[in-house]
Amino acid sequence: NEFIAVVSNSSGALLMMVYNGSCWGDGITCNTPIVVHNHPAQNVNNQINNSVRAFDVAYENLTGRDDQLAVIVYSNGSNFPVYRTWNSTAKSLSSPVEIQNTYRNGGRIGWIKLVEMANAATGNNEIALIMRHEAGDDLSGIIWHATNSTWGCNKTLSTTLEAATEFKDFGAAYRKRNNSLFVAMSEPTANMKVVNKTLNACDWKISGNIASVEIHSVMDVGVDE
């Protein structure tokens, strides 16, 4: 049994704590955090004053494999997000790597959300990365494929989100019934747009705007099917 917490401290650095079943620490030594990113001068996303959250963590959910990875994605101030993986068996954190094939119309990333699949799957496994960019009102998505530890299937989901970057105006979740991905986002004039993507396919289907109540600050979604 293992849990991971990724936090931004008062200096803007990203730290990771692992619960190994008996204590929180680096997976071996208690009360010892792991430094994920230690360059607060590059942290231009105002994470230290809580206006955005440009990092997240999620576990793979692939059956039949013992070395499940946790994937940590964060912004280092560049136009590309950066990811690292945590190997629970080896108790090791990989070197940082830029996800260079992501869309970057909107520049630096302000909000990051990682979404795990609802059910474990044999042979197919995804983690969805949904990103809100600081400029251009853009929302983009890309998929982590656990079977070969690669990113792919990138897509610009919107270029017309509400203008205020400090607001999280999107949400995403995987359906329990078929592990398809559902994304919802707020568009101007109090409309909501939705996106659906089939498991193991790059078939992002973007709907038209759906009239809704005004969505100004925080959006999230849940599915029960």
C-alpha positions in Angstrom: 0.0 0.0 0.0 1.3 3.4 -1.0 0.1 7.0 -1.1 1.8 10.0 -2.7 1.4 13.7 -1.8 2.9 16.4 -4.0 3.0 19.9 -2.4 4.3 23.4 -3.2 6.1 24.9 -0.2 6.4 28.6 0.8 9.4 29.0 -1.5 7.5 27.7 -4.5 9.5 24.4 -4.8 7.7 21.1 -5.4 8.1 18.4 -2.8 6.8 14.8 -2.8 6.0 12.7 0.3 5.4 8.9 0.0 3.4 6.9 2.5 4.9 3.4 2.6 2.4 1.8 4.9 4.1 3.0 8.2 5.2 6.6 7.7 5.5 9.5 5.3 8.9 10.2 3.7 10.9 9.3 0.7 9.6 5.7 0.5 12.4 4.4 2.8 13.3 7.1 5.4 10.5 8.7 7.4 10.0 12.4 7.4 12.3 12.9 4.4 10.6 14.6 1.4 11.7 14.1 -2.2 12.5 17.3 -4.1 10.6 17.2 -7.4 11.4 20.7 -8.7 13.6 23.1 -6.8 13.8 26.3 -8.9 11.3 28.7 -7.4 12.7 31.5 -9.6 11.2 29.7 -12.6 7.9 29.2 -10.8 6.0 32.0 -12.6 2.6 30.4 -12.1 1.8 31.9 -8.6 1.5 28.5 -7.0 2.8 29.9 -3.7 -0.2 32.2 -3.4 -2.7 29.5 -4.4 -4.1 31.3 -7.5 -3.3 28.3 -9.7 -2.1 24.7 -9.4 0.3 23.8 -12.1 1.1 20.3 -10.9 -0.6 17.0 -10.2 0.1 13.3 -9.7 -1.7 10.1 -10.7 -1.0 6.3 -10.5 -1.2 3.9 -13.4 -4.0 1.3 -13.1 -2.7 -1.6 -15.3 -3.5 -5.1 -14.2 -0.9 -7.9 -14.3 2.1 -5.7 -13.7 3.9 -5.2 -10.3 5.9 -2.0 -11.1 3.0 0.4 -11.4 4.3 4.0 -11.9 3.1 7.2 -10.4 3.3 10.1 -12.9 4.0 13.6 -11.7 3.5 16.5 -14.1 4.3 20.1 -13.4 5.2 23.5 -15.0 8.7 24.8 -14.7 7.8 28.1 -16.3 8.4 27.0 -19.9 5.8 26.5 -22.6 6.0 22.7 -22.1 5.0 20.7 -19.0 7.5 18.5 -17.4 7.0 15.0 -16.1 8.7 12.5 -13.8 7.8 9.0 -12.8 8.0 7.3 -9.4 8.7 3.6 -9.4 7.2 2.1 -6.2 9.3 -1.1 -6.4 12.7 0.6 -7.0 11.8 3.6 -4.7 13.2 5.9 -7.4 12.1 9.1 -9.1 13.1 9.5 -12.8 14.9 12.5 -14.3 12.6 15.4 -15.5 11.6 15.2 -19.2 9.7 17.9 -21.1 6.5 16.7 -22.9 7.4 18.4 -26.1 4.6 17.3 -28.4 1.9 19.1 -26.4 0.0 22.0 -27.8 1.3 25.3 -26.5 -0.8 28.0 -28.2 -1.5 29.6 -24.9 2.1 29.7 -23.5 2.9 28.7 -20.0 0.6 26.3 -18.1 -1.5 27.7 -15.2 -3.6 24.6 -14.2 -2.7 20.9 -14.5 -5.1 18.0 -13.9 -4.2 14.3 -14.2 -7.1 11.8 -14.5 -6.7 8.1 -13.7 -8.9 5.5 -15.3 -11.8 4.4 -13.2 -11.1 0.7 -13.6 -8.0 -1.4 -14.1 -7.5 -2.7 -17.6 -5.3 -5.4 -19.0 -3.3 -4.3 -22.0 -4.7 -0.8 -22.2 -4.2 1.9 -19.7 -4.4 5.7 -19.8 -3.8 8.7 -17.7 -5.2 11.9 -19.2 -3.3 15.2 -18.8 -5.6 18.3 -19.1 -3.9 21.7 -19.1 -5.1 25.2 -18.8 -2.7 27.7 -20.4 -1.9 31.1 -18.9 -2.5 33.1 -22.1 -4.8 32.6 -25.1 -7.6 31.0 -23.0 -6.5 27.5 -24.2 -7.2 24.1 -22.9 -5.3 21.1 -24.2 -5.1 17.4 -23.5 -2.6 14.6 -24.0 -2.6 10.9 -22.9 0.0 8.9 -21.0 0.1 5.3 -22.3 1.2 3.0 -19.4 1.8 0.0 -21.6 4.9 1.7 -23.2 5.4 4.7 -20.9 4.9 7.3 -23.7 2.8 10.4 -24.2 0.6 10.8 -27.3 -2.8 11.7 -28.8 -2.5 15.4 -28.0 -5.4 17.7 -28.8 -6.4 21.4 -28.4 -9.8 21.2 -26.7 -10.6 24.9 -26.6 -9.1 28.3 -27.5 -12.0 30.3 -26.0 -12.1 29.6 -22.3 -13.1 32.3 -19.8 -10.3 34.9 -19.7 -9.3 34.7 -16.0 -6.4 32.2 -15.7 -6.7 32.0 -11.9 -10.0 30.2 -12.2 -10.2 26.4 -12.8 -13.0 26.3 -15.3 -12.7 22.7 -16.5 -13.0 19.1 -15.2 -12.4 15.6 -16.4 -13.2 12.0 -15.4 -13.1 8.5 -16.8 -16.4 6.5 -17.0 -16.6 3.4 -15.0 -18.6 1.4 -17.6 -16.1 1.6 -20.5 -13.2 3.7 -19.3 -13.9 6.4 -21.9 -12.8 10.0 -21.0 -15.2 12.8 -20.4 -14.1 16.5 -20.2 -16.2 19.6 -19.6 -15.2 23.2 -19.8 -16.6 26.6 -19.4 -17.0 28.8 -22.5 -18.0 32.5 -22.6 -21.6 33.6 -22.3 -22.3 31.0 -19.6 -22.1 27.9 -21.9 -20.4 24.6 -21.2 -18.6 22.5 -23.8 -18.0 18.7 -23.5 -15.5 16.3 -25.0 -15.5 12.5 -25.2 -12.6 10.2 -26.0 -12.7 6.4 -26.3 -10.2 4.3 -24.4 -7.1 3.4 -26.5 -8.2 5.7 -29.4 -7.3 9.2 -30.4 -10.9 10.2 -31.2 -11.5 13.4 -29.2 -15.1 14.3 -29.9 -15.8 18.0 -29.1 -19.5 18.9 -28.8 -21.1 22.3 -29.4 -21.8 24.6 -26.5 -24.5 23.5 -24.0 -26.5 26.2 -22.2 -25.8 26.1 -18.5 -25.6 28.1 -15.4 -22.7 30.6 -15.2 -19.4 28.9 -14.4 -17.0 31.4 -13.0 -14.4 29.8 -10.7 -14.1 26.1 -10.1 -15.5 23.2 -12.2 -15.1 19.5 -11.8 -17.0 16.5 -13.1 -17.9 13.1 -11.9 -19.4 10.1 -13.7 -21.5 7.2 -12.4 -21.9 4.7 -15.2 
